[in-house]
Amino acid sequence: MPSNKQIGERLRGLRKKRKMTIADVAAVLGIAPSTLTAYELGSRTPRDGVKEKIADYYGKSVTNHDKRGGEWHVCSHAVHP
């Protein structure tokens, strides 16, 4: 299972691939830029609703293995096939 840090690195890579700033993506997701920074650094795990917004924005899916905010994945396949 990937760590929060690995997931954060993946989120950062997805954002950079779109040439978006943290402020840009945070605005789309409806969260503070500092919150998105914490997700990308792996120091904070998003709530389920935010995980879904992230997945939808990047065209990915999210798998929750622990509904209490533990393990989660950003998968490479589209949310809606």
N, C-alpha and C positions, 0 to 999 in steps of 0.2 A: 504494500500500500504506500502511495506517495505521502510524504510528510507535508505539513502546511507550507513549509519553505519551498518545497518542490512545486506545489500547486501555485504558490505565489509567483514563482519564477515563470511558470506557464502562463499565468494571467498577464504578467508584465510583457512576455513575449508576444502574446496575442494583441495587446494594446499597442505595442511598438510596431507590429506588423501593419496595423491600420494607421500608423503615424499619428496617433492621438496622444494628447497629454493626459496626465492624471486628472486634471480639472475637467477636461472634456468628457471623459468616460464617467467620472463621478457625477457630473450633471445629468448625463443620460440615465444613470442608474438611480438617481435621486438620493445620493449619499454624499457625505463630506469628502473632499479630497484626502484629508488625513485618514479617513476610514479606509479608502481604497489603498492608500500607501501601506497601512497596517496589513491588509489582505495580501498585497504583493510581497511584503517582507516576511509573511508567514507568522506574524505575531498575533494575529487575530483571525478568527473564523467567522465568515458571514452567516447570518441567520438564513433559514431555508428560503424565505421569500427573496432575499438578495441573491442567493445562489441561483435561483431560477432566472432572475433578471440578467445576471451575468451570462448564464447559458444562452438565453434568448438573444442577447446582444451579440454574442460572438458566434451564434449558430451552432452551439455545442450542446451536449447534454450533461447533466450533473447526476452523479450517483451518490446518494447518502447512505453510508453504512452505519451511521450512528446519529439518530434524530436529535440527540442532545448537543449537536455541534461538534462532534468528533470527526471521524474520518469522512472525507468526501473527495470526489474526483471530478475533474473537468475532462470529459471524454471527447474524442475527436469526431464522433458522428453527430449529425444534425439532430436537433431536438424533435423536429417534425419532418419525418421522411417524405 
